[in-house]
């Protein structure tokens, strides 16, 4: 028999311990958190473990029917194995796929929008909100609009009515990530080191890498994710040395894992993360009907981005956007048409590969979503120069913070959302990040050039091994 600590989920296994739990003294304490014996219960649950201090999600035990679907999704789709004899604490990469797949809503996002609403009431605060690319083709579903509806400008109006001081487009931060990540790829190619370059804008993938593949953390791109770059620029450039009130930065993301990412000590410029579903709840509480609003415009203190920045929200988009700029860095010429309609990287297969020709050299790249699918690529890493990794199906459009839908319709909904992002890219006048005049102005006035000392200081980060989960070191 096994018993589980209700506070920290430590497992007392009678076979391993060789002592019956019921024979233990009543003063027995959990070796992990110090909870008393009375805080243990028989471990009969089929549900995933969720620690109470998990920043992304919460478990509502009274709603749980013990069907086990959340655990099946976590093990088979996300790729987290539940061998409780090997772990000291629950392994969670904060992706929220369990939330989308729980039929009883026994798993939910850890909500922060009430805190943000309180901050909006205080007119002494400057509260910014940055909208991630994947939001504009998904949040309309929460207000009765068709799947894949593009509601970018309506959402700007809604957030202004909610009281946000500035509403920014995160595609600016995405373009900035492209500039830095493309230069990082070029430098690694020139030096033939730390290849392939892994994208690092998916916090669930980064955490998975730090736990399960610690030898690959050096292959992660050191560039911050778009939202963390944007927050750095807001604080270090736009509002620095200005006589302003307190600035509070909020992000609107499709991703529950972003709530975890902003708590990393090296990434401290973003104050709150609200998910798509969470912002819909907030707007409904304020009686703001997104579908009926007129269109607004983003605040220009931090301009919008190119088509390349928009496709960050779908699997393959980050890789395609980065290759467009890397081609320019390596050749001095604008990317060819094939880089603007990268059909081999588009689509909805979990693993997609492509061969690209630059300066008479042919390179292989790949994009993948889902950690079990990533594991299939690992034996042939030496074949690639760059791999885009996303945790959620179809990328951010399938993120754990997106609107819930009936499970049989999830694939159809994700594909419609992703196709709409490519539609935005196709209609953009600027589709190459290095042609964004506002990005060029930022480098000219402040950052110098991609990969400069000042750029490395405020736009790059570091990663490290995470040994806090397993009783024995992973080989």
LUMKEDO-833534 format. One record per residue (C-alpha): y, x, z; residue in one letter. Coordinates in steps of 0.2 Angstrom, whole numbers, padded with zeros to 4 digits, always signed. Layout:
BEGIN
YXZa ...
end
This chain:
BEGIN
+0000+0000+0000x +0018+0005-0003x +0034+0001+0006x +0051+0002-0001x +0067+0005+0009x +0079-0009+0005x +0094+0002+0007x +0090+0017-0004x +0073+0012-0012x +0064+0027-0005x +0045+0023-0007x +0033+0026+0008x +0016+0028+0000x +0002+0026+0013x -0010+0036+0002x +0002+0051+0000x +0008+0050+0018x -0010+0047+0024x -0003+0036+0038x -0003+0017+0038x +0015+0011+0038x +0012-0002+0051x +0006+0011+0063x +0022+0020+0063x +0034+0020+0078x +0047+0007+0077x +0060+0021+0077x +0053+0028+0061x +0068+0032+0050x +0069+0033+0031x +0068+0052+0027x +0080+0049+0012x +0094+0038+0020x +0090+0036+0039x +0087+0018+0038x +0075+0011+0052x +0058+0005+0049x +0064-0013+0049x +0074-0010+0033x +0057-0007+0023x +0048-0021+0014x +0031-0021+0004x +0034-0015-0013x +0028-0029-0024x +0043-0030-0036x +0042-0029-0055x +0061-0027-0056x +0070-0011-0059x +0078-0002-0044x +0097-0003-0042x +0106+0006-0029x +0120-0003-0020x +0132+0011-0024x +0128+0010-0043x +0145+0010-0051x +0139+0000-0067x +0128-0014-0062x +0121-0024-0047x +0105-0033-0043x +0106-0052-0038x +0089-0053-0029x +0091-0072-0026x +0091-0075-0045x +0076-0064-0049x +0059-0072-0053x +0050-0055-0054x +0046-0057-0072x +0047-0038-0075x +0057-0039-0092x +0071-0028-0085x +0058-0014-0081x +0049-0016-0098x +0066-0014-0107x +0071+0001-0096x +0054+0009-0099x +0051+0005-0117x +0068+0004-0125x +0079+0015-0114x +0065+0027-0110x +0066+0028-0091x +0049+0030-0083x +0045+0022-0067x +0034+0034-0058x +0040+0031-0041x +0029+0045-0033x +0039+0058-0043x +0057+0052-0039x +0068+0053-0023x +0079+0039-0029x +0080+0027-0044x +0084+0035-0061x +0098+0024-0069x +0108+0030-0084x +0119+0015-0082x +0117+0008-0100x +0116-0010-0095x +0102-0015-0107x +0094-0023-0092x +0109-0035-0090x +0108-0041-0108x +0089-0044-0107x +0087-0052-0090x +0084-0071-0094x +0090-0076-0076x +0106-0066-0075x +0099-0057-0060x +0106-0041-0066x +0125-0041-0069x +0140-0029-0072x +0148-0023-0057x +0165-0032-0059x +0182-0024-0057x +0194-0036-0066x +0199-0044-0049x +0206-0027-0043x +0215-0025-0060x +0223-0042-0059x +0230-0037-0042x +0237-0022-0049x +0245-0032-0063x +0254-0042-0050x +0264-0027-0044x +0278-0025-0056x +0281-0007-0049x +0265-0002-0058x +0264+0003-0076x +0246-0002-0081x +0240+0003-0098x +0224-0003-0107x +0215+0005-0121x +0204-0005-0132x +0188+0003-0139x +0183+0001-0157x +0168-0009-0154x +0177-0023-0144x +0187-0029-0159x +0171-0036-0168x +0163-0043-0152x +0174-0051-0139x +0178-0066-0151x +0160-0072-0147x +0165-0076-0130x +0178-0088-0136x +0167-0097-0149x +0171-0087-0164x +0158-0081-0177x +0148-0066-0174x +0157-0050-0181x +0174-0059-0181x +0188-0046-0181x +0201-0051-0167x +0210-0035-0164x +0228-0041-0165x +0224-0057-0156x +0217-0047-0142x +0233-0037-0141x +0242-0053-0138x +0230-0059-0125x +0231-0043-0115x +0250-0043-0115x +0250-0061-0109x +0238-0055-0095x +0252-0043-0089x +0247-0026-0096x +0262-0015-0098x +0255-0005-0113x +0241-0010-0125x +0234+0005-0134x +0221+0007-0148x +0207+0019-0143x +0205+0024-0162x +0219+0036-0158x +0208+0045-0145x +0193+0044-0157x +0203+0053-0171x +0207+0066-0158x +0189+0068-0153x +0185+0070-0172x +0198+0084-0173x +0191+0094-0159x +0172+0090-0162x +0173+0095-0180x +0181+0111-0176x +0168+0114-0163x +0155+0111-0176x +0163+0123-0188x +0164+0137-0175x +0146+0135-0170x +0141+0136-0188x +0151+0151-0191x +0143+0160-0176x +0126+0152-0178x +0125+0148-0160x +0120+0132-0149x +0114+0122-0164x +0112+0108-0166x +0128+0101-0159x +0125+0085-0150x +0138+0072-0148x +0143+0068-0130x +0153+0052-0131x +0139+0042-0125x +0139+0044-0106x +0121+0037-0104x +0114+0050-0116x +0124+0064-0107x +0117+0058-0090x +0099+0057-0098x +0101+0075-0105x +0107+0082-0088x +0092+0074-0080x +0078+0076-0092x +0083+0090-0104x +0093+0102-0094x +0090+0116-0106x +0100+0106-0120x +0116+0103-0110x +0123+0119-0118x +0121+0110-0135x +0132+0095-0130x +0149+0095-0138x +0162+0100-0125x +0174+0087-0132x +0178+0073-0120x +0174+0055-0126x +0188+0046-0135x +0193+0036-0119x +0194+0052-0108x +0204+0061-0121x +0216+0047-0123x +0218+0046-0104x +0222+0064-0104x +0235+0063-0117x +0243+0048-0109x +0245+0057-0092x +0248+0075-0098x +0259+0072-0113x +0267+0054-0114x +0271+0051-0096x +0272+0069-0089x +0289+0074-0082x +0296+0057-0085x +0304+0046-0072x +0291+0033-0072x +0283+0021-0059x +0264+0024-0055x +0254+0024-0070x +0236+0016-0069x +0225+0018-0084x +0212+0005-0089x +0199+0005-0103x +0191-0010-0111x +0174-0004-0116x +0158-0011-0123x +0149+0000-0111x +0144-0002-0092x +0140+0017-0092x +0159+0021-0094x +0161+0014-0076x +0150+0029-0071x +0158+0041-0083x +0176+0039-0076x +0169+0043-0059x +0164+0061-0064x +0175+0073-0055x +0180+0082-0070x +0185+0066-0079x +0198+0059-0067x +0212+0052-0078x +0205+0035-0081x +0206+0023-0066x +0196+0007-0071x +0184+0002-0084x +0182-0016-0089x +0168-0022-0101x +0170-0034-0115x +0162-0048-0105x +0172-0044-0090x +0189-0045-0099x +0183-0062-0107x +0180-0068-0089x +0198-0061-0084x +0206-0070-0099x +0197-0086-0095x +0203-0085-0077x +0221-0084-0083x +0218-0098-0095x +0221-0087-0110x +0212-0093-0125x +0209-0079-0137x +0204-0089-0152x +0221-0099-0152x +0233-0084-0150x +0245-0077-0163x +0242-0059-0168x +0251-0045-0159x +0254-0026-0162x +0248-0011-0152x +0261-0002-0142x +0268+0013-0153x +0270+0025-0138x +0252+0029-0143x +0249+0024-0161x +0233+0018-0169x +0220+0028-0178x +0211+0029-0195x +0196+0021-0202x +0186+0035-0195x +0191+0031-0178x +0185+0013-0180x +0168+0017-0185x +0165+0026-0168x +0159+0009-0162x +0143+0009-0172x +0128+0020-0173x +0131+0034-0186x +0150+0032-0186x +0154+0047-0175x +0144+0058-0185x +0151+0052-0202x +0169+0053-0195x +0166+0071-0189x +0158+0077-0205x +0173+0070-0215x +0185+0082-0205x +0172+0096-0204x +0171+0096-0223x +0190+0098-0224x +0190+0112-0211x +0176+0122-0221x +0183+0119-0238x +0201+0115-0237x +0198+0100-0248x +0198+0082-0244x +0180+0074-0241x +0171+0068-0256x +0168+0050-0259x +0150+0052-0252x +0158+0056-0235x +0168+0040-0236x +0153+0029-0239x +0139+0039-0231x +0125+0027-0235x +0111+0038-0229x +0119+0038-0211x +0123+0019-0212x +0111+0005-0209x +0102+0000-0193x +0086+0011-0192x +0085+0019-0176x +0083+0037-0184x +0093+0041-0199x +0094+0058-0207x +0105+0066-0221x +0107+0082-0231x +0125+0087-0235x +0131+0100-0246x +0147+0110-0241x +0152+0127-0250x +0135+0128-0259x +0126+0127-0243x +0115+0112-0238x +0114+0106-0220x +0104+0093-0212x +0111+0080-0199x +0104+0065-0190x +0109+0050-0180x +0098+0042-0167x +0099+0028-0154x +0087+0025-0140x +0080+0039-0129x +0062+0036-0135x +0068+0039-0153x +0078+0054-0148x +0061+0062-0141x +0054+0060-0158x +0067+0071-0165x +0066+0085-0152x +0052+0095-0159x +0062+0098-0175x +0079+0102-0168x +0080+0118-0178x +0081+0108-0194x +0098+0101-0190x +0116+0107-0187x +0122+0091-0179x +0114+0075-0171x +0123+0060-0165x +0115+0052-0150x +0118+0034-0144x +0108+0025-0130x +0111+0007-0135x +0103-0001-0150x +0115+0001-0165x +0127+0010-0154x +0142+0003-0145x +0141-0014-0153x +0125-0016-0143x +0132-0009-0127x +0127-0016-0110x +0145-0023-0107x +0145-0034-0123x +0143-0053-0124x +0126-0059-0119x +0117-0068-0133x +0099-0076-0134x +0086-0062-0135x +0079-0067-0152x +0097-0066-0160x +0102-0049-0152x +0098-0039-0168x +0107-0050-0180x +0122-0050-0168x +0123-0031-0167x +0121-0029-0186x +0135-0041-0189x +0147-0032-0177x +0143-0015-0185x +0146-0021-0202x +0163-0028-0197x +0168-0011-0191x +0163-0003-0208x +0174-0017-0216x +0189-0011-0205x +0186+0007-0211x +0185+0002-0229x +0202-0007-0228x +0211+0006-0219x +0224+0016-0229x +0220+0032-0219x +0201+0035-0217x +0202+0054-0213x +0207+0059-0195x +0216+0075-0200x +0228+0064-0211x +0233+0054-0196x +0252+0058-0195x +0253+0054-0177x +0238+0066-0173x +0246+0080-0183x +0262+0077-0174x +0253+0078-0157x +0246+0095-0162x +0263+0101-0169x +0272+0096-0153x +0260+0100-0140x +0242+0105-0143x +0245+0118-0156x +0229+0117-0166x +0211+0110-0164x +0202+0121-0151x +0218+0129-0145x +0219+0135-0126x +0229+0119-0122x +0217+0108-0131x +0202+0116-0122x +0211+0113-0106x +0215+0095-0107x +0203+0088-0121x +0186+0097-0116x +0175+0096-0102x +0158+0103-0095x +0141+0097-0092x +0128+0103-0080x +0110+0100-0074x +0106+0086-0062x +0092+0089-0050x +0095+0075-0038x +0082+0063-0044x +0065+0072-0044x +0054+0079-0030x +0049+0093-0041x +0059+0102-0054x +0057+0095-0072x +0049+0108-0083x 
end
